[in-house]
Amino acid sequence: MPGRRKPKDDAAAVVPIKVAKSTGKPRKTRVPPMPSAVAAREQTAMRMLILGATYDQIAAEIDLTVSGTRQLVRRVLRSRADEHKLDVESYRQLVSDRLELLMAAWMPRAYGVPATEKTSAIAPNDKAAMVLLRAIDSFTALHNLAKAGPPVDLRPTGPTADELADRRARIAAELTDAIDRRKQAIEGVFFETEQQA
């Protein structure tokens, strides 16, 4: 037939199926891809996901949008979850354990640790705090702990680094003045007792 296009292997075919009432011309509608093409996309997407590819990379490989790729992965995981419930639970536990280890490792870096006899002090670090917050978000999503409502702002509300530096400088100056006054007082008492003797 001269008006038909050849369908591509992976893409949906466009073929005339119905005739429009207003114009009398054939209307083009999309025909979904063949089941084998869908299965190949699903397999490719899951293989790449397991290897650590991002949704952007997977979308580019299987010729879908990023949101379409997310939906495809979600659909495949849902269908496979019923078939392999134990595997999904063991994978969830594995990811949960890894996130707990990650949070335990980054918590001291995010909050800072005072010096002890055996270790030196660790200053609070903004980048470590962001890593910790991402791990907490992932842990929350993994266990469906997120509640509906506005997000909670977990950013530190204390003084900025510049404000802390100004405070330190002011305290250091006050301490220096106090030490100088104390020295003068001691020297004054010492010289008075020396002159009296």
KOLNU-510301 format. One record per residue (C-alpha): residue in three letters; residue number from 1; x, y, z negated. Coordinates in steps of 0.25 Angstrom, whole numbers. Layout:
<sites>
<site residuo="ala" num="NUM" c1="X" c2="Y" c3="Z"/>
...
</sites>
This chain:
<sites>
<site residuo="met" num="1" c1="0" c2="0" c3="0"/>
<site residuo="pro" num="2" c1="7" c2="13" c3="4"/>
<site residuo="gly" num="3" c1="2" c2="22" c3="-8"/>
<site residuo="arg" num="4" c1="7" c2="12" c3="-19"/>
<site residuo="arg" num="5" c1="20" c2="14" c3="-26"/>
<site residuo="lys" num="6" c1="29" c2="3" c3="-30"/>
<site residuo="pro" num="7" c1="29" c2="2" c3="-45"/>
<site residuo="lys" num="8" c1="43" c2="2" c3="-52"/>
<site residuo="asp" num="9" c1="47" c2="-9" c3="-61"/>
<site residuo="asp" num="10" c1="46" c2="-2" c3="-74"/>
<site residuo="ala" num="11" c1="37" c2="10" c3="-71"/>
<site residuo="ala" num="12" c1="22" c2="11" c3="-70"/>
<site residuo="ala" num="13" c1="16" c2="10" c3="-56"/>
<site residuo="val" num="14" c1="7" c2="21" c3="-50"/>
<site residuo="val" num="15" c1="-3" c2="15" c3="-41"/>
<site residuo="pro" num="16" c1="-16" c2="20" c3="-36"/>
<site residuo="ile" num="17" c1="-28" c2="13" c3="-42"/>
<site residuo="lys" num="18" c1="-40" c2="22" c3="-43"/>
<site residuo="val" num="19" c1="-46" c2="33" c3="-34"/>
<site residuo="ala" num="20" c1="-48" c2="47" c3="-39"/>
<site residuo="lys" num="21" c1="-63" c2="51" c3="-37"/>
<site residuo="ser" num="22" c1="-60" c2="66" c3="-35"/>
<site residuo="thr" num="23" c1="-49" c2="64" c3="-24"/>
<site residuo="gly" num="24" c1="-52" c2="50" c3="-19"/>
<site residuo="lys" num="25" c1="-37" c2="47" c3="-20"/>
<site residuo="pro" num="26" c1="-31" c2="36" c3="-27"/>
<site residuo="arg" num="27" c1="-27" c2="39" c3="-42"/>
<site residuo="lys" num="28" c1="-13" c2="34" c3="-47"/>
<site residuo="thr" num="29" c1="-13" c2="27" c3="-60"/>
<site residuo="arg" num="30" c1="-2" c2="21" c3="-68"/>
<site residuo="val" num="31" c1="0" c2="6" c3="-69"/>
<site residuo="pro" num="32" c1="7" c2="2" c3="-82"/>
<site residuo="pro" num="33" c1="21" c2="-5" c3="-80"/>
<site residuo="met" num="34" c1="21" c2="-21" c3="-78"/>
<site residuo="pro" num="35" c1="22" c2="-29" c3="-91"/>
<site residuo="ser" num="36" c1="36" c2="-33" c3="-88"/>
<site residuo="ala" num="37" c1="40" c2="-19" c3="-86"/>
<site residuo="val" num="38" c1="34" c2="-15" c3="-100"/>
<site residuo="ala" num="39" c1="41" c2="-28" c3="-106"/>
<site residuo="ala" num="40" c1="54" c2="-24" c3="-100"/>
<site residuo="arg" num="41" c1="53" c2="-9" c3="-106"/>
<site residuo="glu" num="42" c1="49" c2="-15" c3="-120"/>
<site residuo="gln" num="43" c1="61" c2="-24" c3="-120"/>
<site residuo="thr" num="44" c1="70" c2="-13" c3="-115"/>
<site residuo="ala" num="45" c1="65" c2="-3" c3="-125"/>
<site residuo="met" num="46" c1="66" c2="-13" c3="-137"/>
<site residuo="arg" num="47" c1="80" c2="-18" c3="-132"/>
<site residuo="met" num="48" c1="85" c2="-3" c3="-132"/>
<site residuo="leu" num="49" c1="78" c2="0" c3="-145"/>
<site residuo="ile" num="50" c1="85" c2="-12" c3="-152"/>
<site residuo="leu" num="51" c1="99" c2="-7" c3="-146"/>
<site residuo="gly" num="52" c1="96" c2="7" c3="-152"/>
<site residuo="ala" num="53" c1="92" c2="15" c3="-141"/>
<site residuo="thr" num="54" c1="84" c2="27" c3="-143"/>
<site residuo="tyr" num="55" c1="70" c2="29" c3="-138"/>
<site residuo="asp" num="56" c1="75" c2="39" c3="-128"/>
<site residuo="gln" num="57" c1="85" c2="29" c3="-122"/>
<site residuo="ile" num="58" c1="74" c2="18" c3="-122"/>
<site residuo="ala" num="59" c1="64" c2="27" c3="-115"/>
<site residuo="ala" num="60" c1="75" c2="31" c3="-104"/>
<site residuo="glu" num="61" c1="78" c2="16" c3="-102"/>
<site residuo="ile" num="62" c1="64" c2="11" c3="-100"/>
<site residuo="asp" num="63" c1="58" c2="24" c3="-93"/>
<site residuo="leu" num="64" c1="48" c2="28" c3="-104"/>
<site residuo="thr" num="65" c1="46" c2="41" c3="-112"/>
<site residuo="val" num="66" c1="52" c2="41" c3="-126"/>
<site residuo="ser" num="67" c1="38" c2="40" c3="-132"/>
<site residuo="gly" num="68" c1="34" c2="29" c3="-123"/>
<site residuo="thr" num="69" c1="47" c2="21" c3="-127"/>
<site residuo="arg" num="70" c1="43" c2="23" c3="-142"/>
<site residuo="gln" num="71" c1="29" c2="18" c3="-139"/>
<site residuo="leu" num="72" c1="35" c2="6" c3="-131"/>
<site residuo="val" num="73" c1="44" c2="2" c3="-143"/>
<site residuo="arg" num="74" c1="33" c2="4" c3="-153"/>
<site residuo="arg" num="75" c1="24" c2="-5" c3="-145"/>
<site residuo="val" num="76" c1="34" c2="-16" c3="-143"/>
<site residuo="leu" num="77" c1="38" c2="-15" c3="-158"/>
<site residuo="arg" num="78" c1="24" c2="-16" c3="-162"/>
<site residuo="ser" num="79" c1="21" c2="-28" c3="-153"/>
<site residuo="arg" num="80" c1="34" c2="-35" c3="-157"/>
<site residuo="ala" num="81" c1="31" c2="-32" c3="-172"/>
<site residuo="asp" num="82" c1="19" c2="-41" c3="-172"/>
<site residuo="glu" num="83" c1="27" c2="-52" c3="-165"/>
<site residuo="his" num="84" c1="40" c2="-51" c3="-174"/>
<site residuo="lys" num="85" c1="35" c2="-45" c3="-187"/>
<site residuo="leu" num="86" c1="46" c2="-51" c3="-195"/>
<site residuo="asp" num="87" c1="57" c2="-45" c3="-185"/>
<site residuo="val" num="88" c1="51" c2="-31" c3="-186"/>
<site residuo="glu" num="89" c1="51" c2="-32" c3="-202"/>
<site residuo="ser" num="90" c1="65" c2="-37" c3="-202"/>
<site residuo="tyr" num="91" c1="69" c2="-26" c3="-193"/>
<site residuo="arg" num="92" c1="62" c2="-15" c3="-201"/>
<site residuo="gln" num="93" c1="69" c2="-20" c3="-213"/>
<site residuo="leu" num="94" c1="82" c2="-20" c3="-206"/>
<site residuo="val" num="95" c1="80" c2="-5" c3="-202"/>
<site residuo="ser" num="96" c1="75" c2="-2" c3="-216"/>
<site residuo="asp" num="97" c1="87" c2="-7" c3="-222"/>
<site residuo="arg" num="98" c1="96" c2="0" c3="-213"/>
<site residuo="leu" num="99" c1="88" c2="13" c3="-215"/>
<site residuo="glu" num="100" c1="90" c2="11" c3="-230"/>
<site residuo="leu" num="101" c1="105" c2="9" c3="-229"/>
<site residuo="leu" num="102" c1="106" c2="22" c3="-220"/>
<site residuo="met" num="103" c1="98" c2="30" c3="-230"/>
<site residuo="ala" num="104" c1="107" c2="25" c3="-241"/>
<site residuo="ala" num="105" c1="119" c2="28" c3="-234"/>
<site residuo="trp" num="106" c1="115" c2="42" c3="-230"/>
<site residuo="met" num="107" c1="108" c2="47" c3="-243"/>
<site residuo="pro" num="108" c1="121" c2="51" c3="-250"/>
<site residuo="arg" num="109" c1="125" c2="58" c3="-238"/>
<site residuo="ala" num="110" c1="112" c2="66" c3="-236"/>
<site residuo="tyr" num="111" c1="111" c2="70" c3="-251"/>
<site residuo="gly" num="112" c1="125" c2="71" c3="-255"/>
<site residuo="val" num="113" c1="132" c2="64" c3="-266"/>
<site residuo="pro" num="114" c1="140" c2="70" c3="-278"/>
<site residuo="ala" num="115" c1="154" c2="66" c3="-280"/>
<site residuo="thr" num="116" c1="157" c2="55" c3="-290"/>
<site residuo="glu" num="117" c1="171" c2="50" c3="-296"/>
<site residuo="lys" num="118" c1="172" c2="40" c3="-284"/>
<site residuo="thr" num="119" c1="165" c2="47" c3="-272"/>
<site residuo="ser" num="120" c1="166" c2="61" c3="-267"/>
<site residuo="ala" num="121" c1="153" c2="70" c3="-265"/>
<site residuo="ile" num="122" c1="145" c2="69" c3="-253"/>
<site residuo="ala" num="123" c1="138" c2="82" c3="-248"/>
<site residuo="pro" num="124" c1="124" c2="81" c3="-243"/>
<site residuo="asn" num="125" c1="124" c2="80" c3="-228"/>
<site residuo="asp" num="126" c1="112" c2="85" c3="-219"/>
<site residuo="lys" num="127" c1="115" c2="75" c3="-208"/>
<site residuo="ala" num="128" c1="115" c2="64" c3="-218"/>
<site residuo="ala" num="129" c1="102" c2="69" c3="-223"/>
<site residuo="met" num="130" c1="96" c2="69" c3="-209"/>
<site residuo="val" num="131" c1="101" c2="54" c3="-207"/>
<site residuo="leu" num="132" c1="95" c2="51" c3="-220"/>
<site residuo="leu" num="133" c1="81" c2="57" c3="-217"/>
<site residuo="arg" num="134" c1="81" c2="50" c3="-203"/>
<site residuo="ala" num="135" c1="83" c2="37" c3="-210"/>
<site residuo="ile" num="136" c1="72" c2="40" c3="-220"/>
<site residuo="asp" num="137" c1="63" c2="43" c3="-209"/>
<site residuo="ser" num="138" c1="66" c2="30" c3="-202"/>
<site residuo="phe" num="139" c1="64" c2="22" c3="-215"/>
<site residuo="thr" num="140" c1="51" c2="29" c3="-217"/>
<site residuo="ala" num="141" c1="46" c2="26" c3="-203"/>
<site residuo="leu" num="142" c1="51" c2="12" c3="-204"/>
<site residuo="his" num="143" c1="43" c2="9" c3="-216"/>
<site residuo="asn" num="144" c1="31" c2="18" c3="-212"/>
<site residuo="leu" num="145" c1="33" c2="26" c3="-224"/>
<site residuo="ala" num="146" c1="30" c2="39" c3="-217"/>
<site residuo="lys" num="147" c1="17" c2="46" c3="-222"/>
<site residuo="ala" num="148" c1="9" c2="55" c3="-213"/>
<site residuo="gly" num="149" c1="10" c2="70" c3="-216"/>
<site residuo="pro" num="150" c1="20" c2="81" c3="-214"/>
<site residuo="pro" num="151" c1="35" c2="77" c3="-214"/>
<site residuo="val" num="152" c1="42" c2="79" c3="-227"/>
<site residuo="asp" num="153" c1="54" c2="89" c3="-225"/>
<site residuo="leu" num="154" c1="66" c2="82" c3="-232"/>
<site residuo="arg" num="155" c1="76" c2="92" c3="-228"/>
<site residuo="pro" num="156" c1="84" c2="97" c3="-240"/>
<site residuo="thr" num="157" c1="78" c2="110" c3="-246"/>
<site residuo="gly" num="158" c1="90" c2="114" c3="-254"/>
<site residuo="pro" num="159" c1="100" c2="125" c3="-250"/>
<site residuo="thr" num="160" c1="107" c2="124" c3="-237"/>
<site residuo="ala" num="161" c1="122" c2="122" c3="-236"/>
<site residuo="asp" num="162" c1="125" c2="137" c3="-235"/>
<site residuo="glu" num="163" c1="117" c2="140" c3="-247"/>
<site residuo="leu" num="164" c1="125" c2="129" c3="-255"/>
<site residuo="ala" num="165" c1="138" c2="135" c3="-250"/>
<site residuo="asp" num="166" c1="134" c2="149" c3="-255"/>
<site residuo="arg" num="167" c1="130" c2="143" c3="-268"/>
<site residuo="arg" num="168" c1="143" c2="136" c3="-270"/>
<site residuo="ala" num="169" c1="151" c2="148" c3="-266"/>
<site residuo="arg" num="170" c1="142" c2="157" c3="-276"/>
<site residuo="ile" num="171" c1="144" c2="146" c3="-287"/>
<site residuo="ala" num="172" c1="159" c2="145" c3="-284"/>
<site residuo="ala" num="173" c1="160" c2="161" c3="-285"/>
<site residuo="glu" num="174" c1="152" c2="161" c3="-298"/>
<site residuo="leu" num="175" c1="161" c2="150" c3="-304"/>
<site residuo="thr" num="176" c1="174" c2="157" c3="-300"/>
<site residuo="asp" num="177" c1="168" c2="170" c3="-307"/>
<site residuo="ala" num="178" c1="165" c2="162" c3="-319"/>
<site residuo="ile" num="179" c1="178" c2="156" c3="-320"/>
<site residuo="asp" num="180" c1="185" c2="169" c3="-318"/>
<site residuo="arg" num="181" c1="177" c2="176" c3="-329"/>
<site residuo="arg" num="182" c1="180" c2="164" c3="-338"/>
<site residuo="lys" num="183" c1="195" c2="165" c3="-336"/>
<site residuo="gln" num="184" c1="194" c2="180" c3="-339"/>
<site residuo="ala" num="185" c1="187" c2="177" c3="-352"/>
<site residuo="ile" num="186" c1="196" c2="167" c3="-356"/>
<site residuo="glu" num="187" c1="208" c2="176" c3="-352"/>
<site residuo="gly" num="188" c1="202" c2="187" c3="-360"/>
<site residuo="val" num="189" c1="200" c2="179" c3="-372"/>
<site residuo="phe" num="190" c1="214" c2="173" c3="-371"/>
<site residuo="phe" num="191" c1="221" c2="187" c3="-369"/>
<site residuo="glu" num="192" c1="213" c2="193" c3="-381"/>
<site residuo="thr" num="193" c1="217" c2="181" c3="-390"/>
<site residuo="glu" num="194" c1="232" c2="183" c3="-385"/>
<site residuo="gln" num="195" c1="232" c2="198" c3="-388"/>
<site residuo="gln" num="196" c1="226" c2="196" c3="-402"/>
<site residuo="ala" num="197" c1="237" c2="186" c3="-405"/>
</sites>
